[in-house]
Amino acid sequence: MRNVFEAILQCGHDEDFVPQETEDFVPTDAPAGSPAKVRILAERVQKGLPLWHPEDRSDYSGLTGVDDS
């Protein structure tokens, strides 16, 4: 099973799905709630990766203005 959606189709649930960390699982500097972070989370789900990387940005320090990237 490549991702959680395939697990649901195959098993009828996602209880046994375990995301796999691969070389594609890299941290992001995108701020929480930004369009960029939402895009990255969607990509992680599609690739079957864990949602949260331990080194993802955890604060808003150093940010100024609106980031809609």
N, CA, C and O atoms as a Tinker XYZ file with bonds, in Angstrom:
   276  protein
     1  N      0.839000   -1.177000    0.000000    73     2
     2  CA     0.000000    0.000000    0.000000    64     1     3
     3  C      0.883000    1.238000    0.000000    63     2     4     5
     4  O      1.732000    1.421000    0.872000    81     3
     5  N      0.663000    2.069000   -0.984000    73     3     6
     6  CA     1.508000    3.245000   -1.150000    64     5     7
     7  C      1.116000    4.387000   -0.226000    63     6     8     9
     8  O      1.980000    5.107000    0.275000    81     7
     9  N     -0.192000    4.558000    0.004000    73     7    10
    10  CA    -0.621000    5.645000    0.885000    64     9    11
    11  C     -1.901000    5.250000    1.615000    63    10    12    13
    12  O     -2.452000    4.174000    1.383000    81    11
    13  N     -2.362000    6.119000    2.488000    73    11    14
    14  CA    -3.521000    5.817000    3.332000    64    13    15
    15  C     -4.781000    5.593000    2.504000    63    14    16    17
    16  O     -5.652000    4.818000    2.900000    81    15
    17  N     -4.886000    6.257000    1.371000    73    15    18
    18  CA    -6.069000    6.074000    0.532000    64    17    19
    19  C     -6.118000    4.663000   -0.049000    63    18    20    21
    20  O     -7.185000    4.051000   -0.103000    81    19
    21  N     -4.969000    4.145000   -0.484000    73    19    22
    22  CA    -4.911000    2.771000   -0.980000    64    21    23
    23  C     -5.212000    1.781000    0.141000    63    22    24    25
    24  O     -5.852000    0.757000   -0.096000    81    23
    25  N     -4.759000    2.075000    1.356000    73    23    26
    26  CA    -5.041000    1.203000    2.501000    64    25    27
    27  C     -6.540000    1.123000    2.753000    63    26    28    29
    28  O     -7.070000    0.044000    3.017000    81    27
    29  N     -7.219000    2.249000    2.673000    73    27    30
    30  CA    -8.670000    2.264000    2.898000    64    29    31
    31  C     -9.380000    1.472000    1.806000    63    30    32    33
    32  O    -10.295000    0.703000    2.099000    81    31
    33  N     -8.971000    1.650000    0.552000    73    31    34
    34  CA    -9.594000    0.900000   -0.543000    64    33    35
    35  C     -9.377000   -0.599000   -0.389000    63    34    36    37
    36  O    -10.290000   -1.388000   -0.634000    81    35
    37  N     -8.173000   -0.996000    0.016000    73    35    38
    38  CA    -7.840000   -2.413000    0.117000    64    37    39
    39  C     -8.412000   -3.063000    1.373000    63    38    40    41
    40  O     -8.919000   -4.183000    1.310000    81    39
    41  N     -8.338000   -2.382000    2.505000    73    39    42
    42  CA    -8.713000   -2.986000    3.788000    64    41    43
    43  C    -10.050000   -2.485000    4.333000    63    42    44    45
    44  O    -10.611000   -3.093000    5.244000    81    43
    45  N    -10.557000   -1.401000    3.794000    73    43    46
    46  CA   -11.795000   -0.835000    4.295000    64    45    47
    47  C    -11.592000    0.089000    5.481000    63    46    48    49
    48  O    -12.558000    0.629000    6.019000    81    47
    49  N    -10.350000    0.275000    5.891000    73    47    50
    50  CA   -10.026000    1.166000    7.014000    64    49    51
    51  C     -8.555000    1.555000    6.917000    63    50    52    53
    52  O     -7.817000    1.038000    6.078000    81    51
    53  N     -8.144000    2.466000    7.779000    73    51    54
    54  CA    -6.739000    2.880000    7.772000    64    53    55
    55  C     -6.017000    2.519000    9.070000    63    54    56    57
    56  O     -4.915000    3.006000    9.324000    81    55
    57  N     -6.627000    1.678000    9.880000    73    55    58
    58  CA    -6.079000    1.386000   11.205000    64    57    59
    59  C     -4.708000    0.727000   11.155000    63    58    60    61
    60  O     -3.904000    0.913000   12.068000    81    59
    61  N     -4.426000   -0.035000   10.108000    73    59    62
    62  CA    -3.157000   -0.754000   10.029000    64    61    63
    63  C     -2.113000   -0.041000    9.173000    63    62    64    65
    64  O     -0.990000   -0.524000    9.028000    81    63
    65  N     -2.482000    1.106000    8.608000    73    63    66
    66  CA    -1.540000    1.812000    7.742000    64    65    67
    67  C     -0.472000    2.497000    8.580000    63    66    68    69
    68  O     -0.777000    3.213000    9.534000    81    67
    69  N      0.780000    2.269000    8.213000    73    67    70
    70  CA     1.904000    2.904000    8.893000    64    69    71
    71  C      2.700000    3.689000    7.849000    63    70    72    73
    72  O      3.283000    3.088000    6.946000    81    71
    73  N      2.736000    5.012000    7.955000    73    71    74
    74  CA     3.507000    5.805000    6.993000    64    73    75
    75  C      4.981000    5.414000    7.044000    63    74    76    77
    76  O      5.510000    5.087000    8.107000    81    75
    77  N      5.633000    5.451000    5.892000    73    75    78
    78  CA     7.043000    5.089000    5.804000    64    77    79
    79  C      7.893000    6.328000    5.568000    63    78    80    81
    80  O      7.571000    7.160000    4.721000    81    79
    81  N      8.975000    6.444000    6.319000    73    79    82
    82  CA     9.911000    7.543000    6.109000    64    81    83
    83  C     10.871000    7.136000    4.997000    63    82    84    85
    84  O     11.562000    6.123000    5.107000    81    83
    85  N     10.913000    7.924000    3.929000    73    83    86
    86  CA    11.824000    7.678000    2.818000    64    85    87
    87  C     12.679000    8.919000    2.623000    63    86    88    89
    88  O     12.596000    9.871000    3.399000    81    87
    89  N     13.502000    8.900000    1.581000    73    87    90
    90  CA    14.348000   10.067000    1.307000    64    89    91
    91  C     13.524000   11.299000    0.937000    63    90    92    93
    92  O     14.030000   12.420000    0.984000    81    91
    93  N     12.255000   11.097000    0.567000    73    91    94
    94  CA    11.362000   12.224000    0.263000    64    93    95
    95  C     10.851000   12.919000    1.525000    63    94    96    97
    96  O     10.272000   14.002000    1.440000    81    95
    97  N     11.058000   12.315000    2.682000    73    95    98
    98  CA    10.540000   12.865000    3.937000    64    97    99
    99  C     11.548000   13.857000    4.498000    63    98   100   101
   100  O     12.425000   13.502000    5.286000    81    99
   101  N     11.401000   15.113000    4.073000    73    99   102
   102  CA    12.325000   16.169000    4.494000    64   101   103
   103  C     11.539000   17.256000    5.225000    63   102   104   105
   104  O     10.346000   17.427000    4.975000    81   103
   105  N     12.191000   17.991000    6.122000    73   103   106
   106  CA    11.483000   19.042000    6.857000    64   105   107
   107  C     11.135000   20.221000    5.959000    63   106   108   109
   108  O     11.731000   20.411000    4.899000    81   107
   109  N     10.165000   21.005000    6.398000    73   107   110
   110  CA     9.769000   22.211000    5.674000    64   109   111
   111  C      9.885000   23.424000    6.581000    63   110   112   113
   112  O      9.704000   23.336000    7.795000    81   111
   113  N     10.189000   24.550000    5.970000    73   111   114
   114  CA    10.255000   25.808000    6.704000    64   113   115
   115  C      8.950000   26.587000    6.557000    63   114   116   117
   116  O      8.833000   27.706000    7.057000    81   115
   117  N      7.969000   25.997000    5.870000    73   115   118
   118  CA     6.683000   26.674000    5.663000    64   117   119
   119  C      5.965000   26.841000    7.001000    63   118   120   121
   120  O      5.917000   25.902000    7.796000    81   119
   121  N      5.411000   28.017000    7.257000    73   119   122
   122  CA     4.703000   28.249000    8.515000    64   121   123
   123  C      3.402000   27.450000    8.598000    63   122   124   125
   124  O      2.751000   27.194000    7.586000    81   123
   125  N      3.045000   27.070000    9.795000    73   123   126
   126  CA     1.795000   26.335000   10.020000    64   125   127
   127  C      0.617000   27.123000    9.476000    63   126   128   129
   128  O      0.521000   28.332000    9.686000    81   127
   129  N     -0.275000   26.440000    8.779000    73   127   130
   130  CA    -1.482000   27.064000    8.255000    64   129   131
   131  C     -1.316000   27.788000    6.934000    63   130   132   133
   132  O     -2.301000   28.226000    6.340000    81   131
   133  N     -0.082000   27.920000    6.465000    73   131   134
   134  CA     0.140000   28.617000    5.196000    64   133   135
   135  C     -0.242000   27.705000    4.027000    63   134   136   137
   136  O     -0.240000   26.483000    4.169000    81   135
   137  N     -0.569000   28.292000    2.878000    73   135   138
   138  CA    -0.861000   27.465000    1.705000    64   137   139
   139  C      0.292000   26.516000    1.362000    63   138   140   141
   140  O      0.067000   25.385000    0.931000    81   139
   141  N      1.523000   26.985000    1.558000    73   139   142
   142  CA     2.683000   26.137000    1.273000    64   141   143
   143  C      2.704000   24.917000    2.191000    63   142   144   145
   144  O      2.976000   23.807000    1.733000    81   143
   145  N      2.424000   25.106000    3.467000    73   143   146
   146  CA     2.429000   23.989000    4.415000    64   145   147
   147  C      1.308000   23.010000    4.096000    63   146   148   149
   148  O      1.506000   21.797000    4.168000    81   147
   149  N      0.141000   23.518000    3.747000    73   147   150
   150  CA    -0.983000   22.651000    3.391000    64   149   151
   151  C     -0.627000   21.821000    2.161000    63   150   152   153
   152  O     -0.936000   20.631000    2.104000    81   151
   153  N      0.022000   22.446000    1.174000    73   151   154
   154  CA     0.461000   21.722000   -0.025000    64   153   155
   155  C      1.441000   20.613000    0.331000    63   154   156   157
   156  O      1.341000   19.499000   -0.184000    81   155
   157  N      2.380000   20.918000    1.206000    73   155   158
   158  CA     3.384000   19.933000    1.614000    64   157   159
   159  C      2.729000   18.777000    2.357000    63   158   160   161
   160  O      3.078000   17.619000    2.126000    81   159
   161  N      1.786000   19.073000    3.243000    73   159   162
   162  CA     1.080000   18.008000    3.959000    64   161   163
   163  C      0.313000   17.117000    2.984000    63   162   164   165
   164  O      0.304000   15.896000    3.137000    81   163
   165  N     -0.329000   17.718000    1.984000    73   163   166
   166  CA    -1.056000   16.935000    0.978000    64   165   167
   167  C     -0.101000   16.032000    0.203000    63   166   168   169
   168  O     -0.422000   14.875000   -0.067000    81   167
   169  N      1.063000   16.553000   -0.154000    73   167   170
   170  CA     2.059000   15.747000   -0.865000    64   169   171
   171  C      2.537000   14.594000    0.003000    63   170   172   173
   172  O      2.718000   13.480000   -0.488000    81   171
   173  N      2.743000   14.851000    1.286000    73   171   174
   174  CA     3.185000   13.787000    2.192000    64   173   175
   175  C      2.146000   12.672000    2.266000    63   174   176   177
   176  O      2.496000   11.492000    2.240000    81   175
   177  N      0.877000   13.039000    2.358000    73   175   178
   178  CA    -0.187000   12.025000    2.407000    64   177   179
   179  C     -0.180000   11.198000    1.129000    63   178   180   181
   180  O     -0.245000    9.970000    1.182000    81   179
   181  N     -0.102000   11.860000   -0.013000    73   179   182
   182  CA    -0.132000   11.156000   -1.291000    64   181   183
   183  C      1.047000   10.215000   -1.457000    63   182   184   185
   184  O      0.925000    9.174000   -2.101000    81   183
   185  N      2.199000   10.574000   -0.877000    73   183   186
   186  CA     3.397000    9.742000   -0.979000    64   185   187
   187  C      3.460000    8.668000    0.099000    63   186   188   189
   188  O      4.374000    7.843000    0.098000    81   187
   189  N      2.494000    8.670000    1.024000    73   187   190
   190  CA     2.509000    7.685000    2.101000    64   189   191
   191  C      3.500000    7.997000    3.200000    63   190   192   193
   192  O      3.933000    7.102000    3.926000    81   191
   193  N      3.863000    9.266000    3.328000    73   191   194
   194  CA     4.819000    9.695000    4.349000    64   193   195
   195  C      4.089000   10.123000    5.613000    63   194   196   197
   196  O      2.892000   10.406000    5.569000    81   195
   197  N      4.800000   10.175000    6.746000    73   195   198
   198  CA     4.190000   10.761000    7.944000    64   197   199
   199  C      3.852000   12.231000    7.670000    63   198   200   201
   200  O      4.522000   12.889000    6.874000    81   199
   201  N      2.820000   12.733000    8.329000    73   199   202
   202  CA     2.451000   14.140000    8.135000    64   201   203
   203  C      3.473000   15.092000    8.740000    63   202   204   205
   204  O      3.860000   16.074000    8.106000    81   203
   205  N      3.906000   14.811000    9.946000    73   203   206
   206  CA     4.702000   15.776000   10.707000    64   205   207
   207  C      6.148000   15.330000   10.795000    63   206   208   209
   208  O      6.440000   14.253000   11.315000    81   207
   209  N      7.054000   16.153000   10.288000    73   207   210
   210  CA     8.493000   15.896000   10.405000    64   209   211
   211  C      8.967000   16.577000   11.687000    63   210   212   213
   212  O      8.569000   17.710000   11.957000    81   211
   213  N      9.804000   15.916000   12.479000    73   211   214
   214  CA    10.247000   16.523000   13.740000    64   213   215
   215  C     10.994000   17.848000   13.553000    63   214   216   217
   216  O     11.089000   18.637000   14.493000    81   215
   217  N     11.520000   18.098000   12.359000    73   215   218
   218  CA    12.260000   19.334000   12.121000    64   217   219
   219  C     11.462000   20.366000   11.312000    63   218   220   221
   220  O     12.033000   21.359000   10.861000    81   219
   221  N     10.153000   20.151000   11.120000    73   219   222
   222  CA     9.316000   21.167000   10.478000    64   221   223
   223  C      9.340000   22.441000   11.314000    63   222   224   225
   224  O      9.555000   22.395000   12.526000    81   223
   225  N      9.117000   23.578000   10.657000    73   223   226
   226  CA     9.057000   24.862000   11.381000    64   225   227
   227  C      8.030000   24.745000   12.503000    63   226   228   229
   228  O      6.915000   24.267000   12.294000    81   227
   229  N      8.420000   25.186000   13.686000    73   227   230
   230  CA     7.510000   25.076000   14.833000    64   229   231
   231  C      7.103000   26.436000   15.396000    63   230   232   233
   232  O      6.356000   26.508000   16.372000    81   231
   233  N      7.589000   27.507000   14.784000    73   231   234
   234  CA     7.229000   28.838000   15.271000    64   233   235
   235  C      7.173000   29.822000   14.099000    63   234   236   237
   236  O      7.386000   29.449000   12.945000    81   235
   237  N      6.889000   31.056000   14.415000    73   235   238
   238  CA     6.778000   32.087000   13.383000    64   237   239
   239  C      7.919000   33.097000   13.460000    63   238   240   241
   240  O      7.829000   34.171000   12.866000    81   239
   241  N      8.981000   32.771000   14.176000    73   239   242
   242  CA    10.081000   33.722000   14.333000    64   241   243
   243  C     10.727000   34.022000   12.980000    63   242   244   245
   244  O     10.910000   33.136000   12.145000    81   243
   245  N     11.062000   35.287000   12.793000    73   243   246
   246  CA    11.727000   35.712000   11.573000    64   245   247
   247  C     10.798000   35.989000   10.409000    63   246   248   249
   248  O     11.254000   36.405000    9.345000    81   247
   249  N      9.507000   35.768000   10.585000    73   247   250
   250  CA     8.554000   36.017000    9.506000    64   249   251
   251  C      8.007000   37.430000    9.609000    63   250   252   253
   252  O      7.736000   37.921000   10.704000    81   251
   253  N      7.848000   38.075000    8.473000    73   251   254
   254  CA     7.224000   39.391000    8.443000    64   253   255
   255  C      6.223000   39.428000    7.302000    63   254   256   257
   256  O      6.456000   38.823000    6.255000    81   255
   257  N      5.127000   40.120000    7.486000    73   255   258
   258  CA     4.130000   40.252000    6.438000    64   257   259
   259  C      3.378000   38.964000    6.171000    63   258   260   261
   260  O      3.406000   38.028000    6.971000    81   259
   261  N      2.710000   38.935000    5.038000    73   259   262
   262  CA     1.885000   37.799000    4.655000    64   261   263
   263  C      2.667000   36.910000    3.716000    63   262   264   265
   264  O      3.275000   37.391000    2.759000    81   263
   265  N      2.655000   35.616000    3.982000    73   263   266
   266  CA     3.290000   34.634000    3.103000    64   265   267
   267  C      2.189000   33.783000    2.498000    63   266   268   269
   268  O      1.633000   32.915000    3.172000    81   267
   269  N      1.870000   34.021000    1.241000    73   267   270
   270  CA     0.808000   33.238000    0.613000    64   269   271
   271  C      1.360000   32.299000   -0.452000    63   270   272   273
   272  O      0.660000   31.933000   -1.396000    81   271
   273  N      2.615000   31.918000   -0.290000    73   271   274
   274  CA     3.242000   31.024000   -1.274000    64   273   275
   275  C      2.800000   29.593000   -1.120000    63   274   276
   276  O      3.242000   28.726000   -1.875000    81   275
